[in-house]
Amino acid sequence: MLKSSCFSEYDTLKKVILCSPTYMTIREPINENQKQFLKENIDTELAIKQHQQLVQALEENGVEVPLLTPSEKSSC
């Protein structure tokens, strides 16, 4: 069981759980911004590259980054 807590929005980030955007897509727009990009949708290759850069930057700054396994069936 995962236990999470946050004591201050100003405290040092020590751990963040992320999931690769492997299956990220706009299926049903939930806001006006998504409606604008529905036709063009998400550049998954670019999103994955940006995600990898984010993970690297976090780890280089001492943040532990457990990665969830992406699934087509989840909205992760």
TAZI-V626241 format. One record per pair of residues at least 24 apart in sequence whose ideal C-beta (glycine too) atoms are under 10 Angstrom apart, sorted by sequence separation. I is the first residue (numbers start at 1). J is the second residue. D is the distance in whole Angstrom. If there is no record, write none. Layout:
i=I j=J d=D
i=I j=J d=D
This chain:
i=20 j=44 d=10
i=21 j=45 d=10
i=24 j=48 d=9
i=21 j=46 d=9
i=22 j=47 d=9
i=21 j=47 d=4
i=22 j=48 d=7
i=20 j=47 d=9
i=21 j=48 d=6
i=24 j=51 d=9
i=20 j=48 d=6
i=21 j=49 d=10
i=21 j=50 d=8
i=22 j=51 d=9
i=21 j=51 d=5
i=20 j=51 d=6
i=19 j=51 d=9
i=20 j=52 d=8
i=18 j=51 d=7
i=20 j=55 d=9
i=18 j=54 d=8
i=18 j=55 d=6
i=16 j=54 d=9
i=16 j=55 d=9
i=18 j=58 d=8
i=16 j=58 d=6
i=15 j=58 d=9
i=13 j=58 d=8
i=24 j=70 d=8
i=16 j=63 d=6
i=17 j=64 d=9
i=18 j=65 d=6
i=19 j=66 d=10
i=20 j=67 d=7
i=22 j=69 d=9
i=23 j=70 d=6
i=25 j=72 d=10
i=13 j=61 d=8
i=14 j=62 d=8
i=15 j=63 d=7
i=16 j=64 d=8
i=17 j=65 d=8
i=18 j=66 d=8
i=19 j=67 d=7
i=20 j=68 d=8
i=22 j=70 d=4
i=23 j=71 d=7
i=27 j=75 d=9
i=12 j=61 d=10
i=13 j=62 d=9
i=14 j=63 d=6
i=15 j=64 d=4
i=16 j=65 d=6
i=17 j=66 d=5
i=18 j=67 d=6
i=19 j=68 d=4
i=20 j=69 d=8
i=21 j=70 d=8
i=22 j=71 d=9
i=23 j=72 d=5
i=12 j=62 d=8
i=13 j=63 d=5
i=14 j=64 d=6
i=15 j=65 d=8
i=16 j=66 d=8
i=17 j=67 d=8
i=18 j=68 d=7
i=19 j=69 d=8
i=20 j=70 d=5
i=22 j=72 d=9
i=23 j=73 d=9
i=12 j=63 d=9
i=13 j=64 d=9
i=15 j=66 d=7
i=17 j=68 d=6
i=19 j=70 d=6
i=23 j=74 d=8
i=24 j=75 d=9
i=19 j=71 d=9
i=23 j=75 d=9
i=24 j=76 d=9
i=23 j=76 d=8
i=22 j=76 d=9
i=19 j=74 d=8
i=21 j=76 d=9
i=19 j=75 d=10
i=20 j=76 d=8
i=19 j=76 d=4
i=18 j=76 d=9
i=2 j=66 d=10
